[in-house]
Amino acid sequence: MVKGTSSMGKYGGEPIHIRCRRCGRRSYNVKKKRCAACHYGESSKIARYSWKNRKINGERIR
């Protein structure tokens, strides 16, 4: 009947997101093999949206 801190230790392991080689952000999903920020691994175009204005590869997106 342990539901506290000791059972939370089982959740650490391999990271889900690692650094993307195209945009440089920590958004590349290891299991899906796809970047959540720039869609590397799915599309040859960098994903750009009107509501998204973060830096991608040092460039400010508006």
N, C-alpha and C positions, 0 to 999 in steps of 0.2 A: 504494500500500500504506500509506495513512495511516489509522490506526485510533484515533488519540488525540485530543488537545485540539482540533486544527483541524477535525476532522470533527464534533465536538460543537457547533460554532457554528451548524450548520444546523438545530438543534432549537429554537432560540429563535424566537418569532414571536407570533402572536395567542394570548392566554391562553385556556385551556379554561374555567376558572371565573372569573366576575366577581361583584361584590357583588349580592346578591338585593334586589329592591326591597321585598319583603314582610318577610323576617326579618332582613335586614341583614348576613347572613353571606356570606363569599366562597364560595358553593356553587352559584351559578346556572351551569349548563352552557350555553355559547353555542350549541353544535351541537345539543344535544337540546332546547333551550329549556325547561329544567326545573331547579328547584332541588333539590339533593340533600338539603338539610336540612329544608325545610318543604313540599316538593312543589308549589311555586308553578309554574303553567303546566300542571299535570296535574290538580290537585284544588282545589276551593274551600275544603276544610278544611285546617287546618294539621296536618301529620303529627306525631303524638305517640306515642311508644312508651314502654313501661315501662323499657326498658334505656337510654333516652336522657334525660339530664338536663343539657342545656346551655341557655344562655339563648337564647330566640328573641324578638327584638324587645324586649329589656330585661326580659322576664319569665322567671323561673326555672321550668323545666318539671321535674316530678317524676314 
